Amino acid sequence: MLGELRELEATATARMLSAGAQPAEKPAQELLDIDEAAERLKVSTDYLYRHWKQFPFACKQPFGLRFSARGLDQYIHESVLVSRQQPFGKMRAGRRTG
């Protein structure tokens, strides 16, 4: 009986491994340099150098500023959603937006 259970366990393990049912690895975080981030945000690199601390997806590395691609994409997505919710020409934060 125990031998049969071991055989079933081995068969099930072999099937899982051959089917690619291995634990999924988390993809590495892609970091963008300042030129790539500026291009995606449609701003100048000078602007990013001056305001990088305002972006939660930015970090200073020994080799320069880096920006999380995932964080930047989420920021852009949220900015588009907010801009779509704001009616054209309404006041926001004391300034006319349209």
SEMIKE-901955 format. One record per atom (N, C-alpha, C, CB): x, y, z. Coordinates in pm, whole numbers, padded with zeros to 5 digits, always signed. Glycine has a CB too. Layout:
XYZ;...
This chain:
+00082-00119+00000;+00000+00000+00000;+00087+00127+00000;-00093-00001+00120;+00184+00130+00088;+00271+00247+00095;+00351+00263-00033;+00365+00237+00215;+00393+00154-00091;+00467+00158-00217;+00383+00215-00330;+00515+00019-00254;+00255+00182-00330;+00165+00234-00433;+00147+00386-00418;+00028+00162-00424;+00136+00430-00295;+00122+00575-00269;+00247+00650-00314;+00095+00601-00120;+00365+00593-00288;+00490+00655-00332;+00497+00662-00484;+00611+00576-00277;+00449+00557-00548;+00448+00554-00694;+00353+00661-00750;+00408+00414-00745;+00235+00674-00689;+00140+00778-00731;+00198+00918-00709;+00007+00763-00654;+00264+00937-00596;+00325+01066-00566;+00433+01100-00669;+00386+01065-00424;+00515+01002-00705;+00620+01024-00804;+00561+01055-00941;+00712+00902-00813;+00454+00983-00976;+00388+01007-01104;+00329+01148-01109;+00278+00902-01129;+00261+01188-01002;+00201+01321-00996;+00306+01430-01003;+00117+01336-00869;+00417+01411-00933;+00526+01509-00936;+00585+01520-01075;+00635+01471-00835;+00605+01408-01140;+00660+01408-01276;+00566+01479-01373;+00686+01264-01324;+00436+01456-01359;+00339+01524-01447;+00340+01675-01424;+00198+01468-01423;+00346+01715-01300;+00347+01860-01270;+00471+01926-01328;+00340+01884-01118;+00584+01861-01313;+00708+01919-01363;+00712+01921-01515;+00827+01843-01309;+00660+01818-01578;+00662+01815-01724;+00561+01912-01784;+00633+01674-01774;+00456+01944-01711;+00353+02037-01759;+00394+02182-01733;+00219+02008-01693;+00507+02203-01671;+00552+02340-01643;+00482+02402-01525;+00532+02426-01765;+00437+02323-01432;+00365+02376-01316;+00461+02412-01203;+00263+02275-01268;+00575+02464-01241;+00671+02506-01141;+00629+02641-01086;+00814+02513-01200;+00671+02675-00966;+00634+02804-00910;+00683+02918-01000;+00692+02820-00768;+00595+03012-01024;+00630+03125-01110;+00724+03220-01037;+00503+03201-01157;+00827+03263-01107;+00920+03358-01049;+00870+03499-01074;+01062+03339-01105;+00889+03585-00978;+00849+03724-00992;+00946+03791-01090;+00846+03797-00854;+00893+03861-01193;+00983+03926-01289;+01062+04038-01221;+00904+03982-01408;+01183+04055-01267;+01269+04158-01210;+01211+04297-01239;+01413+04147-01266;+01232+04388-01148;+01184+04525-01164;+01267+04595-01270;+01188+04601-01030;+01202+04646-01373;+01274+04717-01479;+01293+04863-01435;+01197+04708-01615;+01417+04907-01440;+01447+05046-01406;+01484+05122-01532;+01560+05054-01302;+01427+05240-01546;+01453+05324-01663;+01553+05432-01625;+01323+05386-01717;+01637+05472-01720;+01725+05585-01694;+01646+05714-01719;+01853+05579-01785;+01710+05826-01696;+01641+05954-01703;+01590+05986-01843;+01732+06064-01655;+01663+05947-01945;+01618+05974-02083;+01491+05897-02116;+01729+05939-02184;+01487+05769-02077;+01369+05686-02103;+01247+05736-02025;+01397+05540-02068;+01269+05773-01899;+01158+05823-01817;+01106+05955-01870;+01203+05839-01670;+01195+06044-01912;+01153+06174-01966;+01071+06154-02094;+01276+06264-01995;+01112+06061-02176;+01040+06034-02300;+00899+05983-02271;+01116+05932-02386;+00887+05890-02176;+00755+05836-02142;+00665+05941-02078;+00770+05718-02047;+00723+06029-01996;+00644+06131-01928;+00620+06256-02013;+00712+06171-01800;+00688+06263-02126;+00677+06379-02216;+00721+06508-02146;+00532+06394-02267;+00834+06497-02074;+00895+06613-02009;+01044+06611-02042;+00872+06610-01853;+01112+06720-02009;+01255+06727-02036;+01334+06654-01926;+01301+06874-02046;+01454+06616-01959;+01540+06554-01857;+01575+06656-01749;+01670+06497-01920;+01587+06781-01787;+01613+06888-01690;+01502+06893-01586;+01627+07024-01761;+01378+06883-01631;+01264+06884-01539;+01273+06766-01442;+01130+06879-01618;+01305+06649-01493;+01316+06532-01405;+01430+06546-01305;+01335+06405-01488;+01543+06601-01348;+01653+06622-01254;+01611+06716-01140;+01776+06680-01327;+01532+06818-01173;+01489+06915-01072;+01376+06863-00983;+01446+07043-01139;+01292+06771-01034;+01171+06732-00962;+01162+06582-00931;+01051+06772-01041;+01269+06507-00941;+01263+06363-00926;+01211+06319-00790;+01398+06304-00948;+01232+06399-00686;+01186+06362-00551;+01034+06364-00539;+01247+06456-00448;+00966+06429-00631;+00819+06435-00629;+00756+06307-00684;+00771+06556-00709;+00835+06222-00746;+00783+06100-00805;+00817+05981-00715;+00840+06080-00948;+00715+05912-00663;+00741+05801-00571;+00810+05682-00636;+00613+05755-00510;+00815+05677-00767;+00877+05565-00839;+01020+05596-00881;+00794+05530-00962;+01075+05707-00832;+01212+05747-00865;+01306+05713-00749;+01220+05899-00897;+01429+05675-00782;+01528+05649-00677;+01666+05690-00729;+01527+05499-00635;+01747+05735-00637;+01883+05776-00672;+01976+05658-00647;+01927+05902-00591;+02047+05619-00749;+02143+05510-00743;+02284+05569-00753;+02117+05404-00856;+02385+05492-00718;+02522+05543-00731;+02557+05579-00876;+02622+05440-00679;+02488+05519-00971;+02517+05544-01112;+02415+05637-01177;+02521+05413-01187;+02333+05705-01097;+02238+05802-01151;+02095+05776-01107;+02245+05803-01301;+02004+05860-01152;+01863+05844-01120;+01804+05730-01200;+01786+05975-01147;+01716+05654-01135;+01645+05547-01202;+01498+05558-01167;+01702+05407-01162;+01414+05513-01259;+01270+05523-01243;+01209+05385-01268;+01211+05630-01341;+01123+05342-01177;+01057+05214-01192;+00962+05221-01311;+00981+05175-01062;+00978+05129-01405;+00891+05127-01524;+00747+05099-01483;+00939+05021-01626;+00729+05006-01392;+00594+04973-01346;+00530+05092-01273;+00598+04850-01254;+00606+05156-01186;+00554+05272-01113;+00523+05389-01205;+00653+05316-01009;+00608+05410-01303;+00586+05518-01399;+00461+05492-01483;+00710+05534-01489;+00444+05368-01529;+00325+05334-01607;+00198+05352-01525;+00334+05189-01659;+00203+05313-01398;+00088+05330-01310;+00058+05479-01289;+00112+05260-01174;+00162+05559-01271;+00146+05704-01254;+00080+05765-01377;+00283+05771-01227;+00125+05726-01495;+00067+05779-01619;-00079+05736-01630;+00148+05729-01742;-00107+05611-01600;-00243+05560-01608;-00336+05638-01513;-00247+05409-01575;-00290+05658-01389;-00371+05731-01291;-00388+05877-01332;-00307+05722-01152;-00285+05938-01390;-00295+06077-01435;-00398+06091-01546;-00158+06127-01483;-00402+05994-01636;-00500+05997-01745;-00641+05983-01688;-00473+05884-01848;-00659+05894-01591;-00791+05876-01530;-00837+06003-01461;-00788+05760-01432;-00748+06069-01388;-00782+06192-01318;-00817+06302-01417;-00667+06237-01226;-00739+06313-01524;-00765+06418-01622;-00897+06396-01693;-00651+06426-01723;-00938+06271-01711;-01066+06242-01775;-01183+06274-01684;-01072+06097-01817;-01159+06270-01552;-01266+06297-01457;-01286+06447-01434;-01236+06229-01324;-01186+06528-01466;-01195+06673-01447;-01266+06736-01566;-01055+06735-01428;-01377+06806-01542;-01443+06875-01653;-01355+06986-01708;-01579+06932-01609;-01360+07005-01837;-01278+07106-01903;-01318+07245-01854;-01292+07097-02055;-01219+07325-01819;-01243+07464-01781;-01278+07485-01634;-01351+07519-01865;-01284+07381-01554;-01317+07396-01413;-01193+07437-01335;-01375+07265-01355;-01216+07501-01222;-01106+07544-01136;-01054+07425-01059;-01150+07655-01040;-00922+07415-01050;-00859+07308-00973;-00738+07368-00905;-00821+07185-01062;-00734+07359-00776;-00621+07406-00694;-00592+07553-00722;-00494+07320-00723;-00696+07632-00739;-00678+07775-00754;-00635+07821-00893;-00579+07822-00656;-00630+07731-00988;-00587+07766-01124;-00692+07720-01224;-00449+07704-01158;-00706+07790-01328;-00797+07750-01435;-00728+07642-01517;-00839+07872-01524;-00796+07531-01542;-00733+07420-01614;-00765+07423-01762;-00778+07287-01555;-00852+07506-01806;-00886+07502-01948;-00903+07634-02013;-01006+07426-01968;
